[in-house]
């Protein structure tokens, strides 16, 4: 949904509103819905054949579903499946909910979880799930499952070599993904401040040139007469650190460990690399010179956003999604639906932020931080005790068709949200964004419950990358996010998710046990390093940081364990996956009229 873009929404609508909207709907009760902690069910007339009747469990979902809804009934008819009962989650810890269900009895016939959820391991170890390998190898009976790229299946293959769930939200053609993957991280600059500074945009490509810009911003006042803040690192917990460390050749993660591969094939944590210390030395220098917001060390997101929307910053090294452009349009009386083309004609308002190339250190290649994963986000597993699993899998097979995606996204044509013209999906936005769909109460989630559109994409299906769709031009604010990803492609900070990022910690192992401790140490000492009064205090804090990670964080144990896992994983089919992008399918971002995408 082009004007509802969040990172997850554009990548896999499956995860779009799960965090922001589901909680608001958790206690909603509609006609025959699944309410929190309960279930929805259908009645089967006496004597009706029940071989195609099944139950479903979706503990991640807190939006109820009405099994009498128009879209739901159409989906079930096409699947050849009847859902007698659909259970949803209560918004609490998913692992705990599943554990309680396992203690209380058998699983429903199908379960939906995040594809990388740790509970798959328990379900597999306890033999609660049916191996599904044969369905992906039977093109005659299950043609759409058989079309799923084998690299995607290898990516999710369990340790015993079997496939235990059907992935959802993956790229249908893995080497021809969407050009939009939601990676807007990088350097964002306030355009009119840059112009006022006298520093050219090209000069920002060097660290020295960027520092000159920050020095110029330091001398300026904002519209309320307050001193401008030259630079921020984004929201709370050093959100933009991965971008900073990229400038020094180091892979890191916001809120976790970035593992960096060495020449000998081993991996070491980010803080063990020389570039990590150099990165913090640079930040420390900026802070001492008054060029970096010192509150980066401790502020919360609400304080950061207040500063952002009041245009206090000249630049941010951040995830990009927190830029103030929507607020800036509103403050200038410009509708946030305005296209990039139209805004360009009018002139961008004062306070507009744009992404630019990262400053480079001589001889240091940027480290990747904008990761691309074509492998999907959710998975649907089948209980080992399910009767007639072939029928259920036949229904899931249909979900992986273009017809299914269109039905689950927009509903039947008679609902008026879209029509087909020469094989192209033409959406009627007045309906699709209107009160009967996404424009309804609770952001449209009440309509999701009542009608059933969008919800069933949790159960199965690929992304819509290759579905021909007449797409209106993007709003200007979203066009800036798209531009940021284009820059990440061009400057080499975008790529397939690294092997080290795919390795999951051993349950009960050192990495799982000590990661929370190490993360606490990081945040504590990041602040000390940033706010050190001088170089001597910085060096002392850095040495103490390394000592704490060794003693309290047990990093010798975690590094050894992770390397063992990494080497083992790298030799599996999943660890050897390579993706060479032949082409990326562009979106209709900069045009002034609707255009066909997906071809």
N, C-alpha and C positions, 0 to 999 in steps of 0.2 A: 504494500500500500504506500504509494510514492509520497504522500503527504503525511504519513504517520511514521516516518522512518525512525527506528531505533536500530542499534546494531543487530539485535537478534531478529527484529521484524523483517529486515530486508534479507537476511541470510536464510532464515527458516521459519517464518511466521509462527511455527510451532512454539517457540519460546517467547514470543513477543510480549504478551501482556501477563505472563505467568507471575512475574514479580510485582509489577506496578498495579495491576488491576484485580488479580484473583482474590486478594485478601478482602477487597471491598465487597466481593460477591460471595464470600465464604458462607454467609448465613442466609443467602437468598433462597426462597422457596417458591418454585413455579409449579405449573401443572405437572404432576408426576415427575419431579426432578430428582437427581441425586443430590442430596444436601450433605453438608459437611459431616463426615462420620457415618453417613447413611448410604443409601443407594437408590437408584431408580430401577424400576422393573416393569416388564410388560406381562400381560396376562395371555396365556395360550388357551384358546378354546378347546373344550374337551374333544379328544380324538385327533387333534392336529399333530402332524408329524413333527417331532422335535429333534431330528438328526442335525438340523442346522441352527439350533439354539445354543447360545453360549453366554458366558459371563465375562466381564472385563473389570480390571482393577487399574486405576490410574492415580497412584498416591501423590504424584507431583501436582495434580490438577485440583484446584479448589473451586473452580467454576462448575456448577451443576449442569446436567444435560437433561433435557426433556425428551424422552424416547418417543413421544408422539409428535415431535417437531417436524415441520415440512421437509427440511433438508436431511434430518436424521433418517426419516422414513425412506427418502429417496436413496440415500447412501446404503441403507440396509438392503433395499430391494436390488440395487445394482450389485452389491457384494454377494447376495444370496445367503445372507447371514441375518439372524435375528438376535439382538442382544437382550436377553431376559433381564439382566441386571448389570448396572454400571456403578461401581464404587469409586469414590474420589477420596482425596486426602483431606486432612483437617488443618493444613498449614503448618504443622509441626515438623519435627525431625522425621525425614522419610525413612531412614534406616530403622528407627524405633517403631514406626507404624508397620513396616513390613515384618519386623521381628515379632511383634505382637500377633500379627495375622498368622505367621508360621506356627507360633505356639498354640494359637486357638484352633487351627485346622488347616485344611488344604487351601492352596491358591485357587483363585478363579481360573477360568480357562485361558485368559490372556492377561499379561501385565505390561504396562508401559513404564519405562524408566529412562533417565538420561543414559545415553549409550556408554558413558564412561563411569557409571555409578558403581561404587564398591559392592553394592548388594548383589550384582550379577554373580560375583565370585561365590558368595554364600549359596545362592540359589543353584549354581552349577555344582558346587562341592556336595551339596545335599541331594543332588539328583532330582531337583524339583522341576527342571525344565527339559523339554524335548529337544534333542539335537535336530537342526533344521537343514543340514547340508543337502539332503537329497532334493529339496524343493528348489534350490538354486541351480541344480544340475539337470532339471527336467524342463527343457524349453517347450516341449509339446504340451504339457499340462499346466505349467506355470511360466508362461513366456515372459512376463514382465519381471518376475523375480530373477529369471535366468539372464535378463539383460543387465542387471546390476553389475557394474565393473568389478572384476575379481579383486582388484586392489582395495576396493571398499570393504569387501568381505574379509580379505586378509587383515585389514586394519582392525577389524572388530573380532577376529578369530580368538577363541579362548585358548588358554595354555594347553589344553588337551587336544587342540587342533580342530575343534568343532565350532560351528556357528550356532549360537543359541538365541539370537533375536534377529528380526528383520529391521534393518536400519531405516531411519526416516529423516527427511530433510537434507539429503545428499545431492551433489551435483549429478544430473543424469548423464552428462558427458564430461568425465573428469578432466580431460585435457582441453575442454572448451567451456570454462566456467564463466559466470557473470563477471563483468568488469567491476562490479560493486560488491565488495566483501565486508564493508563496514569499518575499514581501518583508516580512521581520520587522525591518528596520532601524528605529532610533529610540532613544528614551530609555527605559531600563529601570531600575526602582527596586526596592530591597529593601523589601518591604511593611512588615515590623515595625519597621524602622529609620525609615521615614517616619512611622509612628504614634508612635514614641518621640520623634521630633524636634519634634512639636507643629506641624509645618507641614502645611497642608491640601493635598490633591492638586490642587485648583484653583489654589492659589498657585504650583504648579510651572509653570503656563502662561506665566508672565512670567520674564524673565531674573533680575530682582531676587528674586522668590520662590524660584527655583531656587537662587540663590546663598545665600539664607537657609538653605535645606535643607542645602547643602553645609557651611556654617559650623557647623550643628548636628551634622552627622555627624563633623566634625573633632574634636569634644570627646568622642566615644564610644570605647569599647573593644570589641574583638570577644570571642568566647567564650573565647579563650585569653589575654585581657588585653593584646593588641596594639592599637595605635592603628588605628582604622578609616581606610581610605583613601576620601575622599569620592567621587572620580570617576575613571573610566578611559575611555580612548578605544578600547577593544577590543584586539585582538591586535596582532601586529607590523606595522610599517610604517604606523602611524597609520590603522588600519583603519576607525575611526569618523569620519574627517575629513569625509566627504561629508555626514554628519548634522549636524556642527557648522556647516559652511559653508552648509547649507540655512537655518539660523537667521539668516544674514546675507545671504540672497538670492542665493547663489552656487552654481552647479552645478559639482561637482568629481567626480573619480573616485578611488577608492582605488587607488594604484599607477599613476596616469596623469593625463592632462590632461582637465579638464572644460571644454568649450567653451560660451560664453555668448553668445547672440544679442543684438545691439544694435539700437537703433531704426532704423539705416540698413540693416539686413539683414546686416551683417557679423557675424562671430563672433570673439571674443577669448578667450584662455585664462584660466582662473580667476584666476591670480595677477595679471592685468592689471586686475581689477575692484577697486573700493574696498572692497567687502565682504570680500574675501579677507584683506586686511591687518587689517581690523577683527576678523575671526574669530580670527586668530592673536594679536592684541593681547589679546583676551578670554582665550584659553587661557594666554597668558603671565601675565596678571594672576592667574588662578586658581592657576597653578603657584607664583608668588611668595608667595601667601597660604596655600600648603599645602593647596589644595583639589583639586589634580589630581595624579595619580600621575606623578612625574617620570620613572619608568622607562618610561612610554609612549613616550619618545623613542628607546628602544633595545631594549626587552625582546623576547624571542622568544615564540612562541605557547605553548610549554610552560610558561614562567614565568607568563604571563598566566593560563592555565587553572588553574594551581595556586592562584593568588590568587583566581580566580573561585570555584572549588569549595570553597575555605576561607572564603568569604563575607567577604573583605577589603574589598569595595567597597560603598559605599552606593548608587551609581548607575553606569551605563555608557551612553555614547553609542556605539552599536556596531551590528553586523549582527543582533544579537538571537539568533542561533543558538548563541552561546557562553554563554548564560545557564546558571546552575548548578542549574536545577530538577530535572533527572534525578538528579544527585548528592545533592541535598537530600532527595528522596524516599527514596533508598537509605539515606542516613544516618539517616533516621527510621523505617526498617523498613516503608516504604510501597511496594507494587509500582508500577513505573513504568507499568503498564498501567491504573492507576486513572483513571476518567473525571473530567472537570471537575466534573460534577454531584455525583458521590460525594465528591470531595475538598472541594468547597464545603460539603457537609453536615458532613463531619468537622472541617473547619477547615484552612486552609492552614498548612503547617508553618513554623516559624521559619526565616528565610533565603529564603523564596519571593520570586522576582522577577516583576514584572508590567510590561508596557509602559504608558506614559502619554504624554500629549500633549507635544510639544516646547515648550520655552520660546520665547516670541516677543519679538522686538525691535519696539518701537512703529513702525508705518508700514512695516515690511519684510516683504513676503510670503515665505513659505517657498519655497525652490527645490526642484524635483522631484529625488528620488533613488531612489524606488522605481519601477523601470521595468517596464512590461508589454509583452511581445512575443508576439503570437498567431501568429507566422509560422513556427514550427517550428525545430528545432535541427540535424537531419541532412538529408542529401540523397542520393538514389541516382541516379547517372548511368549512361548506357549507352554502351559503346564504339562508335565509328563503324564498327568492323569486325565488330560482332556480326551473326551470321546470324539471320534470323527475329526481328527486334526486336519485331514486332507481337505475337508469342506471349509474349515476356517482359513487354512492357508490359501485356498482358491479365492476366498473373499479378500484376503490381504493382497494377493497378486493383483486383483483389479484396482486396488487403491494406488498402485504404482503406474497408472495410466494418466495421460493428459486429461482425458474425460473426467477422471476422478478428481484431479486437482481442481479443475474448473467448477465442478459441482460443489466440492467442499468449501471452496473459497467464496463463490458468488451465489450458490443455491441454484435451483432449477431456473430455466430461462423465464418461466411464467412469473417469477417473483420480480422480474424487471431490472435486476442489477446489471445485467449484461445481455448482449446478443452476439451471435456469430455472423460474421460477414466475410465470405470468401476464405474461410478457415482461420480467421483472426478474431480474437476475443475483443469485443468493443464494450467497455464498461460505461454504464450510465452513472456518473458520479453523483448526480442529484438523488439517485436512489441509494447507491452503495454507501455514500457518506451521510445519507439522510436518516430520519428517525426510525426506520424499519431495519436498518443495518447498523453501521458503526456510529451513526449520529444519535443513537438512542440513549436511554438512561444508563448510568454507570459506564459511560464511554462505549455503549453498545453491547456490553457483556450480558445484560438482561436479554437482549435479542439473540446472542449466542446461545444462551440457555434455552430459550423458547423455540428458536428455529433450528439451531444446530449447525449453522455455517461456521467455518473456521475450526471449530472444536475437533472435528474428526481428522484433521491433518496431523494431530498428535498420534493417531493410530498408524498411519502409513502414508507413503508417498515421497516422491522426489521434489526438488525445487522446481520452480516454473521457468528456469533460465531459457529453455528452448521452446516454450509455448508462445506462439505468435500472439502478441497483445498490442492493441493500440494504446500507447501510453502517452498521457499528456506531458508537457514539459515539466520538469521538476521545479519546485519552489527554489528561490535563490539561496535560501539558508541551507537547504539540502545539497544544492549544487556546490557549495563551498566544502562540504564534507567529502563529496565525490572528488573534488579537485585535490583535496589532501591525500586521498588514496592514489590518485594519479601521480602525485609527487613521490609518494613512497615507492611506487613502481620504478619511477625514473631514477631515483637516487640510490636504489639498491637496498632499501630497508624492508621490502616486501618479499615474502616467499612462503613456500610450503612449511607448515608447522614442523619445527626441528624434531629430530628423533628424540632428543633428551626431554622435550616437552611432552612426549607421548608416554614416557615411562611412568607407571603408577607405583606408588610406594607399597612395600610389602605390608600386609595387614599385621599390625602388632610389631613391626620392625622398627629400627632406629630412626629412619627418616620420618615415619608417621609419628613416632613418639616425641621426637625432639624438634620437629619443624615449628610447632607453636612457640616453643621456647626461643628458638633462633629468630623467629619473626619479631618477638618482643624485644630481643636484644638489638635487632636491626633498628627498629623505630627509636629505641632509647638512644642509641649511639649515632644514628643519622642526625638527630637533633643536636647532640653534643658537637659533632663534627661541623655542622653548619654554623653553629652559634659560638664556636671557640673564639676567644678574644684575640688570639694571635697564633702564629705558626707553631710555636712551642706547645701551646695548649692543644692545638689540633693534633700534633704528632703523638702527644701523650694519650689523647682520646682514641686515636686510631690503634695504637698498641694495645690499649685496654680493650677495645672492641674485639680485636683478634684473640686476645686471651679469654674473653668471656665466651666467644664462640667455641673455643677449644674446650674450656672447662665446663661451663654451664650448658653450652649447646652441644657438647659431645660431637664436634664436627668431624673428628677423625673417624668415628664410627659411622656417621651418616655418609661421609664421602666414600668410604670403603664399600658400604652396602649399596649405595647408588651406582657406583662404578660396576659392581658385580651385576646388578640388574640391567644397567645400560648395555653392557657388552653382550649379555644374554639376549636382550631384546633386539639389539642391532643385527643379530644373526637369525632372527625369525623372519617369516615373509612380511610381517608388518613393518619390521625395522628396515627392510630393504626396499620399501616402496619408493618409487621415483615418479614424479609427475612433471612432464614437460608441457607447459601450456602452449598450445598451438595458436590459439587466439582467445581473446576475451570478448564476450558479447556485451557491447556497450548499452547503456541506458539512455533515455531521451532527456538529457540533462540541460543542454545549453540552447535548445531550439526554442522557437516561439510558437510552435504548433504541435499537435499530437502526431506521433510517428510510430510505426510498427517496430517493436523490439522482439527479440527471440529468434532472429534469423541471421 
